[in-house]
């Protein structure tokens, strides 16, 4: 998950199941692409709200919408891919407003305390709408690709992969609309390799979940993961793997849906997340 704090100090982050976690400080300016100050992301254990079948469960959270696949102990997620169309900020970005939505794919983060993730964002801050790309290896700081320009309507493809032979993670993002891309290769010995995620997220600032801007919808496609050497779509893993459909709901009113996740379509690779309300 994405966590934003003020210029100094730590704050508590509420995870998807209401667990509070201490995370590091960051500058809002970084999210506007104006600073290299560190940000931090973290994911907390998830707790099922309603079981729809043995292998398909649902989870309601105040900050995530999308899908996750969790794996049996002893198996490992070594690759996750996903493509989406970068959404637009819809409505008026007022001078005294701050809202943000983040879209990403990752390994880990659903039920453990590490996450290796890469994605894009759109934010409204003090009258300015900003788009950008970033990656993170929690608990290391969030890093923004300062030379990568993201526009509404761009087709974005992301991938997080792990090579057991070298212990290296390779994170990449490619904007096929304008042909630009970025990435990073590094080691992360703390990774659990326990889940794959395709997520639309509302971040947190000063202990509060940031209002979710109207982004219309995010159409996901080509969503797949490699688990224990087998590559397949979200909904086509065999017994022993669990598919989680995640809905973003109000922090105080869990009957209020902020972002709704569709069923995975017949292809097994595609779904959509649609905005419903600002929250938090």
PyMOL commands that set and color helices and strands:
alter all, ss='L'
color gray80, all
select helices_A, chain A and resi 28-31
alter helices_A, ss='H'
color red, helices_A
select strands_A, chain A and resi 2-4+11-14+20-23+40-41+50-51+56-61+64-70+77-85+98-107+115-125+128-138+143-144+155-163+168-175+180-187+195-201+204-205+208-209+217-227+230-233+242-249+257-261+271-275
alter strands_A, ss='S'
color yellow, strands_A
deselect
rebuild
show_as cartoon
